[in-house]
Amino acid sequence: MDTNNNYSFSDLFGSHPTVFREDDGDVNQGEKVFTSSYTPHSIWHREDEMKALVSYFKSIITSPTASSKKVILYGPVGTGKTVISHAFGNELTTYIAKNRNHGEPRFRYFHMNCRKTKTPHLILTTVLRYLVSGFPLRGFSVDELLRMFTLLLYEQNLTVLLVLDEIDYLLPEERTDFLYSLSRLEESPIIREEFELSQDRLESRFNLLTITRDKNFRYYLDTSTASSLGRNYITFAPYTRYQLFDILATRAEQGLCEDSYSDELLDTVASLAEEKGDARFAIELLWRTAKICEAEGEKKLSTEHVRRAVVEVLPIEKSIIDDLNTHQKLVLLSIARLLSVCNQSFVTTPEVKREYERVCEEASIRSRRQTQVWAYLKDLGRLGLIQQEVENRHTNGRSLGRISTIRIRDLPTEEIITSLGSLLNGD
């Protein structure tokens, strides 16, 4: 090891202040509240979806073996499908454990992400290893695994909710056969033969929750499989900007130090994630912003940290800026200079117009009229470089009217200033 270094590992790990709370195992969860595996205590803006899940699966509580329920959750990435299913499964497990009467089936909930457990064989083997200690990873076919799983439901007196998350990652030919077998599990002749039960004494101990981001999911299945799965759909719409703000505010309160962030910064992050309504992206963007702030030894997250974080999460192609005409570049440079000086997340259109005129003067280029500047701003917005909004502004209870605000979306201001500063030197 090189002994000439002027630092030690203790220096590296202890020299910078952290913006993350310490994990106290209770309300304050620290950095882990920003991970995809974290399930929050309260879930914002998904009350109707949770109520729908409870309605569909209520019979698991009221009459555990009366009927088998199959439900499909659909929605784009980051709309809360996974977090809702985790919360529902955990709450249902806790409720049944506390309220189960003697002799009633025990309840087990299994959440399988098909991106990780990519085959029916691996899904069934994983479930069986939870139910049977030391169950082998290899040696059985899918049909044999289904048979053993079905028998265990009766032998261990179980009702099960299996969640197949990101079902789209299963191969189409495997997906159809597997879903059909699962949807008809309670009709298996194995049970009648093994336990000598008549048809009217068969019980429904298996329930299925499928999660997909493809609204045409059912149309890719054959008619028999689609019919067996039923038409119990719950649709998750993209989050709005204000809903994303609430989600970020909760995570920030639990995971970040007090006074290390502002509502304005959270709104900036929410506005960047608004286009797709993706909470997963918004949470990751806030986490990366905090990590950049921490790495620089600063104690408060800034909008400039957000811009740098966006470059890491969704890097914008530099060619887009290179292809701008001269005046579009000068307008973008004007916005970047203003944001760099004022350290705010937005500037107004009149401010940009005045700064643009100053920049043109420095570059010895004749400025364009106001209507043309507005056209340039629209071009920059269309290309995804800036975000324009019209807001009603107030001060001391007095309305200032409607003001157009402008934010830079995906690039740090310093990079823009460095990249376009050559225009001022006549290069």
Phi, psi and omega in degrees: 000140179291119182266004181268000179295144181266025180212164174236168178298324178296326176294316183297318184276340186245359188279333184259140174291149179260147176261359180266142176291156171284141180283112179262006178076004182231250182288312181276117186250356178067210188294337185291345179291349180262002180272156182289340181275352183281132175249112183292156179293323178236137184246119185281139166062031174225030181295317182295320180293321178294319178298322179295318177299314179300318181297316181294320187257014183300330183295340176300331179270312188284322179211083194305329185244017185282321183207152179264129182255138175230126183227146178242128173259128178235141174173157177297173179300139173077023181255009172099008183296312183292314183294325177293317181294321176298311182298317180296313180298318180292317180294319180296319178300313181296316183297313182293321179299324182279331190245003183292132177279157180301131179093341178286154182299147169283157183245136175230139180241129180235128179247113181248123175268114186288350173290329181262314176262088198273357182228153175304323180299314181292323178299309182293320179297319180297316179297315182295328178291334172289326185272331183231114181299131177078015180299133185291149180283335184229167173113353182231148175278169178298319179298319179294321178295319177298319180297314180295320179297316180298317179296322181295330178302322179277316184297323180262006180052062185243149157244144188231140167246115177256124177256123176253095183275144182053050181302339181299340183278349173287142177301138186308316183292325177285322184300313184297310181296319183294314180295323178296316180297318180294319183291341180249020187301319184289348179267004184298132178292346181303318184294315180299320182288316186288320186250005178053052180257142174281166184303321184283352179257000178294144183245153179257101186250359185241133179230145189232131174238118182251136182240127182220154173258001183256113183293343178263017185310312184295332184286345178274352180267156175288167187300319182295316181293315180300320179294320181294326180286338179080189184237032178274092182254141168235120184262133179253115180278154175302148178288149172276170179301318183289327175292319177298322178299315180299318179296314180295321181297321179293314179296319180296319180298323182275331189250339184248151179295148177300140180071009178269356181210167179233162175298325179298320179294317178298322178294324177298315178298316180298321181294327180288332180267356187295325187304318179255354180063035189261104180292327180298316178294318181299317181293318178296321180296319178295319179297315180295324176300315179295321180294321178295316178301314181296318181296332180271003177074019180263160186254352181225132179290140180236166178295333177292323174298322179298314182298320178293323179295321180299322179300323179287322184279313181226076182298132180271144181289128180297335181298334179298317179289320180300329184275356178292151173282173188302314184287328173297319178295320181293323177294316179297319177298321179298316179297315182297319180295318179298313181295325180294323183281316187275345180054040174247170180273349182212161170228167181259161181300315178301322178296319179296318180299316180293318180293323178300319179295322178294318180296318179298321179296318178297325183272000182057042178238135181290127182286156179266166181290167185299319180298325179288324176298318177300321179296320178296320179298320177296320178298316180296324177292318180297327180278357178082013181276328179228166177233124180251139177218153174251123184236151171271117184254145180226153172215129181052039178079001182254133181286134175261004180085191182271128183235134178274122179251152185228132176236147170273133189275300199238012182225139173297143183298324181299322180294321179293315181298317179294317184292320186259355181298338180297337178298329182283343181261005178077015181283000000 
